[in-house]
Amino acid sequence: MRALARANEVRLARAELRRQVADGELSAAEVILAPPRHAEGWPLIGLLMSQRQWGHVKSRRFLANTGIDERKPIGALTERQRHDLAAQLPTAARD
């Protein structure tokens, strides 16, 4: 029961994070640079697709150009990968 409750907490937290990214309150680059605990296991493509006008195709193309697997969890990115990705993504201020 605790595992189900924890999984539900993570789902709700990610849904809120998706909403914040979609609304422009938070950029995907900010999440990548400093991921909240509940986002560490989230596949990178899920975060990218949370951005407005970023569907599956655009997200996959972006990741193909970086050489990072779309299923890689945000928490498993190296510091170098984090900074490279964040530099290539739009920030909330530029949207």
Helices and strands as residue ranges (DSSP letters): H 2-23, H 28-33, G 37-39, H 44-48, H 56-66, G 74-76, H 79-88
